Amino acid sequence: MKTIDRGYAVDHLGELLGLVEAGEKVLIADGDRGIAILVPVTERPPHLAVDDADVPNDEVERAFHGD
């Protein structure tokens, strides 16, 4: 796993996403403290189904517009 400094990650996100798409894991760190790990998605999680991406569910509608 590659370890990348937070500042570098901000400036080079596209490059890091390319590494992840190629199958590599990337740890983003602030000094010696890990902040996040970028990992490739091997399967689309059910809650990220493309069919539902633009359709808010009832819970979201209530949160924005009330009951």
Summary of the structure (lengths in Angstrom):
residues: 67
radius of gyration: 16.8
end to end distance: 46.6
largest distance: 47.0
contacts: 123
relative contact order: 0.15
helix: 43%
strand: 22%
